[in-house]
Amino acid sequence: MKKPILLTALLLLCMQASQAQLLKKITGKQKQQADSEETVDESFPQLREKNKQPDPTLLIGGDEKVQIDSSYEYDVAVYQESEAFQGSQRVIDGGEDIVVYYSSTAAAFCIQLTSRSTAARYHFYGDFQRESQLMLTGIGGFASGDKSRLDLKDMEPVYPGEIGYLSQLTRTGSKKVIAGVACEEYVAHNLRHDPRVVNTNHAKVTAYVWIPMDPHSVFPGYSLMPGHFKNQIERMRIAGSYPPVVMPLEMFLEYGNGDKVFTHTTHIIINEKRKVTLTDINR
């Protein structure tokens, strides 16, 4: 009986010694690894993980509660140009180059406008799902802007002629197809008491605006808008105002001092995915 007991005790002692030796090896390796990391951290501080810093060439302020994305995907692109005239003379290097992006998978759109005379860039992002809007202005590789809650009554996307202060649009009854899209014509005048135009050369303006008859023809994601936006758009239309959600495909503005601005669509590309990032304004 003594031999089995002695053998068992000896086996237990061996197992304890082996476990202690194994634990020592493991803890030794961990300590060595930690020492090695500290040595690298002290000797090569450039290898330390750096905190991500905001892009100094793009500053965004505004309502901190409003959430925006750093990039958006669109699959409809409407290319447009605007030309400026003083009387009958076309202004050399006047007007803008415009791209309006729409999505078919989200209720979101974007307007990118570049001034030919100053090279300044203006981008507008409207996101109905997040109920956010963002206006950016960039020149010389630097851009800034403000984000705010999207409100159709106060929303004025950057666009030739600043269409946000136009009064009630009235149908003229004229219809035509522009770049494959059926449109109808409206005529409008500006609100002369609006502070943006009072005491300026553009204090009086008449606008002839061609708007797609079916907004889905250029903005498939229109149907994905939250219900309260759809109801608001319908009320605005009944009242005769124009919610700037789908941009005109053609517009002619005639100001009281004889200046004119003509905006027209050159071509429309559909079903081609484009990823647009906020930093694109500085490229």
C-alpha contacts under 8 A as a table, 3 or more apart, distances in Angstrom:
res1	aa1	res2	aa2	distance
1	M	4	P	5.88
1	M	5	I	6.69
2	K	5	I	5.23
2	K	6	L	6.09
3	K	6	L	5.11
3	K	7	L	6.09
4	P	7	L	5.08
4	P	8	T	6.13
5	I	8	T	5.16
5	I	9	A	6.27
6	L	9	A	5.20
6	L	10	L	6.14
7	L	10	L	5.09
7	L	11	L	6.11
8	T	11	L	5.08
8	T	12	L	6.28
9	A	12	L	5.15
9	A	13	L	6.30
10	L	13	L	5.16
10	L	14	C	6.31
11	L	14	C	5.13
11	L	15	M	6.26
12	L	15	M	5.11
12	L	16	Q	6.21
13	L	16	Q	5.17
13	L	17	A	6.21
14	C	17	A	5.10
14	C	18	S	6.14
15	M	18	S	5.06
15	M	19	Q	6.12
16	Q	19	Q	5.14
16	Q	20	A	6.11
17	A	20	A	5.12
17	A	21	Q	6.13
18	S	21	Q	5.09
18	S	22	L	6.09
19	Q	22	L	5.03
19	Q	23	L	6.03
20	A	23	L	5.11
20	A	24	K	6.11
21	Q	24	K	5.07
21	Q	25	K	6.32
22	L	25	K	5.11
22	L	26	I	6.27
23	L	26	I	5.10
23	L	27	T	6.07
24	K	27	T	5.28
24	K	28	G	5.82
25	K	28	G	5.01
25	K	29	K	6.15
26	I	29	K	5.20
26	I	30	Q	6.30
27	T	30	Q	5.04
27	T	31	K	6.05
28	G	31	K	5.14
28	G	32	Q	6.03
29	K	32	Q	4.97
29	K	33	Q	6.04
30	Q	33	Q	5.05
30	Q	34	A	6.16
31	K	34	A	5.05
31	K	35	D	6.03
32	Q	35	D	5.03
32	Q	36	S	5.98
33	Q	36	S	4.97
33	Q	37	E	6.19
34	A	37	E	5.06
34	A	38	E	6.19
35	D	38	E	5.09
35	D	39	T	6.08
36	S	39	T	5.03
36	S	40	V	6.19
37	E	40	V	5.12
37	E	41	D	5.99
38	E	41	D	4.92
38	E	42	E	6.07
39	T	42	E	5.19
39	T	43	S	5.84
40	V	43	S	5.12
40	V	44	F	5.37
40	V	45	P	7.42
40	V	47	L	7.88
41	D	44	F	5.48
41	D	45	P	5.25
41	D	47	L	7.09
41	D	48	R	6.35
42	E	45	P	5.82
44	F	47	L	5.77
44	F	48	R	7.66
45	P	48	R	5.47
55	D	58	L	5.63
55	D	59	L	7.48
56	P	59	L	6.69
57	T	141	G	6.78
57	T	142	F	4.66
57	T	143	A	6.05
57	T	282	N	7.72
58	L	142	F	6.13
58	L	143	A	4.86
58	L	144	S	5.49
58	L	279	T	6.91
59	L	143	A	6.44
59	L	144	S	4.57
59	L	145	G	6.52
60	I	144	S	5.58
60	I	145	G	4.94
60	I	146	D	5.48
60	I	147	K	7.09
61	G	64	E	7.59
61	G	144	S	7.89
61	G	145	G	6.26
61	G	146	D	4.73
61	G	147	K	6.36
62	G	145	G	7.88
62	G	146	D	4.59
62	G	147	K	4.90
62	G	148	S	6.05
63	D	66	V	5.63
63	D	146	D	7.71
63	D	147	K	6.06
63	D	148	S	5.39
63	D	149	R	7.57
64	E	67	Q	7.60
66	V	130	R	7.93
66	V	131	E	7.95
66	V	132	S	6.21
66	V	147	K	6.86
66	V	148	S	6.11
66	V	149	R	6.15
67	Q	130	R	6.72
67	Q	132	S	6.77
68	I	130	R	7.34
68	I	132	S	6.70
68	I	133	Q	7.98
68	I	134	L	7.95
68	I	147	K	7.86
69	D	72	Y	6.94
70	S	277	T	5.86
70	S	278	L	5.75
71	S	275	K	6.79
71	S	276	V	5.50
71	S	277	T	4.03
71	S	278	L	6.06
72	Y	275	K	5.75
72	Y	276	V	5.30
72	Y	277	T	6.36
73	E	103	S	6.97
73	E	273	K	6.69
73	E	274	R	5.57
73	E	275	K	4.47
73	E	276	V	6.14
74	Y	77	A	7.72
74	Y	101	Y	6.03
74	Y	102	Y	5.44
74	Y	103	S	4.38
74	Y	104	S	7.27
74	Y	109	F	7.52
74	Y	272	E	7.93
74	Y	273	K	5.64
74	Y	274	R	5.21
74	Y	275	K	6.50
74	Y	276	V	7.64
75	D	101	Y	7.33
75	D	102	Y	6.41
75	D	103	S	5.43
75	D	104	S	6.63
75	D	270	I	5.95
75	D	271	N	5.11
75	D	272	E	4.85
75	D	273	K	4.25
75	D	274	R	5.94
76	V	101	Y	5.63
76	V	102	Y	5.04
76	V	103	S	6.22
76	V	104	S	7.66
76	V	218	V	6.96
76	V	219	F	7.48
76	V	268	I	7.35
76	V	269	I	5.75
76	V	270	I	4.46
76	V	271	N	6.23
76	V	272	E	6.64
76	V	273	K	7.54
77	A	99	V	6.56
77	A	100	V	5.73
77	A	101	Y	4.64
77	A	102	Y	6.50
77	A	268	I	5.76
77	A	269	I	5.16
77	A	270	I	6.48
78	V	99	V	5.61
78	V	100	V	5.03
78	V	101	Y	6.41
78	V	265	T	7.08
78	V	266	T	7.95
78	V	267	H	6.30
78	V	268	I	4.53
78	V	269	I	6.52
79	Y	97	D	7.97
79	Y	98	I	5.96
79	Y	99	V	4.70
79	Y	100	V	6.61
79	Y	265	T	5.86
79	Y	266	T	5.68
79	Y	267	H	5.52
79	Y	268	I	6.14
80	Q	97	D	6.29
80	Q	98	I	4.95
80	Q	99	V	6.13
80	Q	100	V	7.99
80	Q	249	L	7.92
80	Q	263	T	6.93
80	Q	264	H	5.56
80	Q	265	T	4.23
80	Q	266	T	5.40
80	Q	267	H	7.36
81	E	95	G	7.38
81	E	96	E	5.88
81	E	97	D	4.82
81	E	98	I	5.82
81	E	263	T	5.65
81	E	264	H	5.69
81	E	265	T	6.54
81	E	266	T	7.16
82	S	95	G	4.88
82	S	96	E	5.16
82	S	97	D	6.61
82	S	98	I	7.85
82	S	160	P	7.18
82	S	261	V	6.68
82	S	262	F	5.39
82	S	263	T	4.05
82	S	264	H	6.40
83	E	90	R	7.37
83	E	91	V	7.57
83	E	94	G	6.17
83	E	95	G	4.44
83	E	96	E	7.00
83	E	261	V	5.66
83	E	262	F	5.26
83	E	263	T	6.46
84	A	90	R	6.02
84	A	91	V	5.53
84	A	94	G	5.44
84	A	95	G	5.21
84	A	259	D	7.46
84	A	260	K	5.83
84	A	261	V	4.61
84	A	262	F	6.59
85	F	88	S	6.21
85	F	89	Q	5.42
85	F	90	R	4.34
85	F	91	V	5.34
85	F	259	D	5.68
85	F	260	K	4.98
85	F	261	V	6.28
86	Q	89	Q	5.31
86	Q	90	R	6.42
86	Q	91	V	6.67
86	Q	258	G	6.31
86	Q	259	D	4.64
86	Q	260	K	6.45
87	G	258	G	5.20
87	G	259	D	5.77
87	G	260	K	7.19
90	R	94	G	7.87
91	V	94	G	5.04
91	V	95	G	7.94
93	D	116	R	5.39
93	D	117	S	5.27
94	G	115	S	7.61
94	G	116	R	5.86
94	G	117	S	5.60
95	G	115	S	6.30
95	G	116	R	6.04
95	G	117	S	7.37
95	G	261	V	7.64
96	E	113	L	6.42
96	E	114	T	5.41
96	E	115	S	4.54
96	E	116	R	5.50
96	E	160	P	7.68
97	D	113	L	5.76
97	D	114	T	5.25
97	D	115	S	6.68
97	D	116	R	7.23
98	I	111	I	7.21
98	I	112	Q	5.66
98	I	113	L	4.52
98	I	114	T	6.51
99	V	111	I	5.92
99	V	112	Q	5.20
99	V	113	L	6.60
100	V	109	F	7.32
100	V	110	C	5.74
100	V	111	I	4.48
100	V	112	Q	6.33
100	V	247	M	7.83
101	Y	109	F	5.43
101	Y	110	C	4.99
101	Y	111	I	6.30
102	Y	108	A	6.39
102	Y	109	F	4.47
102	Y	110	C	6.62
102	Y	218	V	7.11
102	Y	219	F	5.38
102	Y	220	P	7.57
102	Y	221	G	7.43
103	S	106	A	5.57
103	S	107	A	6.65
103	S	108	A	5.91
103	S	109	F	6.30
103	S	219	F	6.38
103	S	220	P	6.48
103	S	221	G	5.44
104	S	107	A	7.55
104	S	219	F	6.59
104	S	220	P	4.43
104	S	221	G	4.19
104	S	222	Y	7.79
105	T	220	P	7.62
105	T	221	G	5.63
105	T	224	L	7.88
106	A	129	Q	7.66
106	A	221	G	5.11
106	A	222	Y	7.98
106	A	224	L	6.35
107	A	127	D	6.28
107	A	128	F	5.45
107	A	129	Q	6.26
107	A	221	G	4.72
107	A	222	Y	5.67
107	A	223	S	7.50
107	A	224	L	5.39
107	A	225	M	5.33
108	A	125	Y	7.56
108	A	126	G	5.55
108	A	127	D	4.48
108	A	128	F	6.04
108	A	129	Q	7.61
108	A	221	G	7.04
109	F	125	Y	6.12
109	F	126	G	5.42
109	F	127	D	6.78
110	C	123	H	7.14
110	C	124	F	5.49
110	C	125	Y	4.56
110	C	126	G	6.23
111	I	122	Y	7.96
111	I	123	H	5.56
111	I	124	F	5.09
111	I	125	Y	6.72
111	I	157	P	7.48
111	I	158	V	7.12
111	I	159	Y	7.84
112	Q	121	R	7.30
112	Q	122	Y	5.93
112	Q	123	H	4.55
112	Q	124	F	6.64
113	L	121	R	5.77
113	L	122	Y	5.12
113	L	123	H	6.29
113	L	158	V	7.43
113	L	159	Y	7.26
114	T	119	A	6.09
114	T	120	A	5.81
114	T	121	R	4.51
114	T	122	Y	6.36
115	S	118	T	5.62
115	S	119	A	5.01
115	S	120	A	5.44
115	S	121	R	6.47
116	R	119	A	5.41
116	R	120	A	7.90
119	A	139	I	6.90
120	A	137	T	7.28
120	A	138	G	5.88
120	A	139	I	4.84
120	A	140	G	7.88
121	R	137	T	5.74
121	R	138	G	5.03
121	R	139	I	6.30
121	R	281	I	6.65
122	Y	135	M	7.37
122	Y	136	L	5.67
122	Y	137	T	4.69
122	Y	138	G	6.47
122	Y	158	V	6.77
122	Y	281	I	7.72
123	H	135	M	5.90
123	H	136	L	5.06
123	H	137	T	6.58
123	H	158	V	7.13
123	H	281	I	7.15
124	F	133	Q	7.28
124	F	134	L	5.66
124	F	135	M	4.66
124	F	136	L	6.37
124	F	157	P	6.01
124	F	158	V	6.35
125	Y	133	Q	5.47
125	Y	134	L	5.06
125	Y	135	M	6.62
126	G	131	E	7.87
126	G	132	S	6.23
126	G	133	Q	4.62
126	G	134	L	6.75
126	G	150	L	7.34
127	D	130	R	5.66
127	D	131	E	5.70
127	D	132	S	5.30
127	D	133	Q	6.19
127	D	150	L	7.72
128	F	131	E	4.53
128	F	132	S	6.55
128	F	150	L	7.27
128	F	225	M	6.06
128	F	226	P	7.13
128	F	229	F	7.95
129	Q	132	S	7.86
129	Q	225	M	6.75
129	Q	226	P	6.82
131	E	149	R	5.84
131	E	150	L	4.99
131	E	151	D	7.90
132	S	147	K	7.01
132	S	148	S	5.87
132	S	149	R	4.65
132	S	150	L	4.62
133	Q	147	K	5.69
133	Q	148	S	5.53
133	Q	149	R	6.11
133	Q	150	L	5.21
134	L	145	G	7.02
134	L	146	D	5.84
134	L	147	K	4.34
134	L	148	S	6.52
135	M	145	G	5.38
135	M	146	D	5.75
135	M	147	K	6.59
135	M	157	P	7.83
135	M	158	V	7.90
136	L	143	A	6.60
136	L	144	S	5.58
136	L	145	G	4.21
136	L	146	D	6.91
136	L	281	I	7.91
137	T	143	A	5.40
137	T	144	S	5.63
137	T	145	G	6.11
137	T	281	I	7.89
138	G	141	G	6.78
138	G	142	F	5.47
138	G	143	A	3.87
138	G	144	S	6.52
138	G	281	I	6.19
138	G	282	N	6.54
139	I	142	F	5.66
139	I	143	A	6.43
139	I	282	N	7.47
140	G	282	N	7.67
141	G	282	N	4.78
141	G	283	R	7.21
142	F	282	N	6.22
143	A	281	I	7.09
143	A	282	N	6.81
150	L	155	M	6.80
151	D	154	D	5.53
151	D	155	M	5.68
152	L	155	M	4.97
152	L	229	F	7.91
152	L	232	Q	7.78
152	L	233	I	7.80
152	L	243	P	6.34
152	L	244	P	7.61
153	K	243	P	7.51
155	M	164	G	7.37
155	M	244	P	7.27
156	E	162	E	7.34
156	E	163	I	7.28
156	E	164	G	5.02
156	E	244	P	6.86
157	P	162	E	7.94
157	P	164	G	7.73
157	P	244	P	7.09
158	V	162	E	6.81
159	Y	162	E	5.74
159	Y	163	I	7.11
160	P	163	I	7.43
160	P	261	V	7.59
160	P	263	T	7.34
161	G	253	L	6.89
161	G	261	V	7.27
162	E	165	Y	6.80
163	I	166	L	5.55
164	G	244	P	7.43
165	Y	190	N	5.87
165	Y	191	L	6.14
165	Y	194	D	6.99
166	L	169	L	7.80
166	L	188	A	6.32
166	L	189	H	5.62
166	L	190	N	4.14
166	L	191	L	5.99
167	S	188	A	5.95
167	S	189	H	5.49
167	S	190	N	5.20
167	S	191	L	5.55
167	S	241	S	6.85
168	Q	188	A	6.06
168	Q	189	H	7.47
168	Q	239	A	7.81
168	Q	240	G	5.11
168	Q	241	S	4.85
168	Q	242	Y	7.38
169	L	186	Y	5.68
169	L	187	V	5.50
169	L	188	A	4.73
169	L	189	H	7.88
169	L	240	G	5.71
169	L	241	S	5.93
169	L	242	Y	6.80
170	T	186	Y	5.16
170	T	187	V	5.36
170	T	188	A	6.45
170	T	240	G	7.02
171	R	174	S	7.81
171	R	184	E	7.55
171	R	185	E	6.02
171	R	186	Y	4.44
171	R	187	V	6.59
172	T	184	E	7.99
172	T	185	E	5.78
172	T	186	Y	5.56
172	T	187	V	6.78
173	G	184	E	7.01
173	G	185	E	6.68
174	S	184	E	5.82
174	S	185	E	5.48
175	K	182	A	7.26
175	K	183	C	5.69
175	K	184	E	4.34
175	K	185	E	6.21
176	K	182	A	5.93
176	K	183	C	5.51
176	K	184	E	6.49
177	V	180	G	5.74
177	V	181	V	5.22
177	V	182	A	4.39
177	V	183	C	5.82
178	I	181	V	5.18
178	I	182	A	6.43
178	I	183	C	6.81
178	I	249	L	6.90
178	I	250	E	8.00
178	I	265	T	7.45
179	A	265	T	7.06
179	A	266	T	7.34
179	A	267	H	5.96
179	A	268	I	6.61
181	V	212	P	6.57
181	V	217	S	6.82
181	V	218	V	7.95
182	A	212	P	5.86
182	A	213	M	5.99
182	A	214	D	7.70
183	C	210	W	5.84
183	C	211	I	5.22
183	C	212	P	4.19
183	C	213	M	5.03
183	C	249	L	7.90
184	E	210	W	5.43
184	E	211	I	5.65
184	E	212	P	6.52
184	E	213	M	6.11
185	E	208	Y	6.79
185	E	209	V	5.54
185	E	210	W	4.47
185	E	211	I	6.51
186	Y	208	Y	5.81
186	Y	209	V	5.10
186	Y	210	W	6.33
186	Y	211	I	7.64
187	V	206	T	7.25
187	V	207	A	5.57
187	V	208	Y	4.64
187	V	209	V	6.16
188	A	206	T	5.89
188	A	207	A	5.17
188	A	208	Y	6.71
188	A	209	V	7.96
189	H	204	K	7.47
189	H	205	V	5.70
189	H	206	T	4.73
189	H	207	A	6.18
190	N	203	A	7.94
190	N	204	K	6.44
190	N	205	V	5.74
190	N	206	T	6.98
191	L	194	D	5.59
192	R	197	V	6.87
192	R	198	V	6.46
192	R	203	A	6.19
192	R	204	K	6.63
193	H	197	V	7.55
193	H	198	V	6.13
194	D	197	V	5.83
194	D	198	V	6.19
195	P	198	V	5.29
197	V	200	T	5.50
197	V	201	N	7.89
197	V	202	H	6.02
197	V	203	A	4.92
197	V	204	K	7.97
198	V	203	A	5.48
199	N	203	A	6.39
200	T	203	A	5.36
201	N	204	K	7.87
201	N	255	Y	7.78
201	N	256	G	7.15
201	N	257	N	6.07
202	H	205	V	6.44
202	H	255	Y	5.59
202	H	256	G	6.27
202	H	257	N	6.96
203	A	255	Y	7.60
203	A	256	G	6.86
204	K	255	Y	5.66
204	K	256	G	4.92
205	V	253	L	6.63
205	V	254	E	5.50
205	V	255	Y	4.29
205	V	256	G	5.93
206	T	253	L	5.82
206	T	254	E	5.26
206	T	255	Y	6.51
207	A	251	M	6.98
207	A	252	F	5.73
207	A	253	L	4.54
207	A	254	E	6.45
208	Y	251	M	5.60
208	Y	252	F	5.12
208	Y	253	L	6.50
209	V	248	P	6.38
209	V	250	E	6.15
209	V	251	M	4.49
209	V	252	F	6.57
210	W	248	P	5.47
210	W	249	L	5.90
210	W	250	E	5.08
210	W	251	M	6.05
211	I	246	V	7.78
211	I	247	M	7.15
211	I	248	P	4.64
211	I	249	L	6.13
211	I	250	E	7.43
212	P	215	P	5.83
212	P	217	S	7.37
212	P	218	V	7.88
212	P	246	V	7.82
212	P	248	P	7.00
212	P	249	L	7.16
214	D	217	S	5.66
215	P	218	V	6.08
215	P	219	F	5.87
215	P	220	P	7.61
215	P	222	Y	7.03
215	P	246	V	6.37
216	H	219	F	4.68
216	H	220	P	4.47
216	H	221	G	7.23
216	H	222	Y	6.05
216	H	223	S	7.43
217	S	220	P	6.47
218	V	246	V	7.71
219	F	222	Y	5.50
219	F	246	V	7.01
220	P	223	S	6.74
221	G	224	L	5.27
221	G	225	M	7.30
222	Y	225	M	5.82
225	M	229	F	6.49
225	M	230	K	6.62
226	P	229	F	5.72
226	P	230	K	6.76
227	G	230	K	5.12
227	G	231	N	6.23
228	H	231	N	5.11
228	H	232	Q	6.14
229	F	232	Q	5.00
229	F	233	I	6.11
230	K	233	I	5.13
230	K	234	E	6.22
231	N	234	E	5.14
231	N	235	R	6.27
232	Q	235	R	5.14
232	Q	236	M	6.18
233	I	236	M	5.08
233	I	237	R	6.15
233	I	243	P	6.31
234	E	237	R	5.11
234	E	238	I	6.23
235	R	238	I	5.18
235	R	239	A	6.24
236	M	239	A	5.07
236	M	240	G	6.24
236	M	241	S	5.29
236	M	242	Y	6.75
236	M	243	P	6.82
237	R	240	G	4.89
237	R	241	S	5.50
237	R	242	Y	6.36
237	R	243	P	7.56
238	I	241	S	7.66
243	P	246	V	7.94
244	P	247	M	6.29
248	P	251	M	6.53
249	L	263	T	7.84
249	L	264	H	6.11
249	L	265	T	5.57
250	E	262	F	7.70
250	E	263	T	5.47
250	E	264	H	4.51
250	E	265	T	6.37
251	M	262	F	5.91
251	M	263	T	5.12
251	M	264	H	6.63
252	F	260	K	7.30
252	F	261	V	5.90
252	F	262	F	4.60
252	F	263	T	6.41
253	L	260	K	5.50
253	L	261	V	5.11
253	L	262	F	6.42
254	E	258	G	6.74
254	E	259	D	6.17
254	E	260	K	4.65
254	E	261	V	6.79
255	Y	258	G	5.49
255	Y	259	D	5.26
255	Y	260	K	6.11
256	G	259	D	7.28
265	T	268	I	7.76
269	I	272	E	6.91
276	V	280	D	6.93
277	T	280	D	5.48
278	L	281	I	6.46
279	T	282	N	5.87
279	T	283	R	7.36
280	D	283	R	5.25
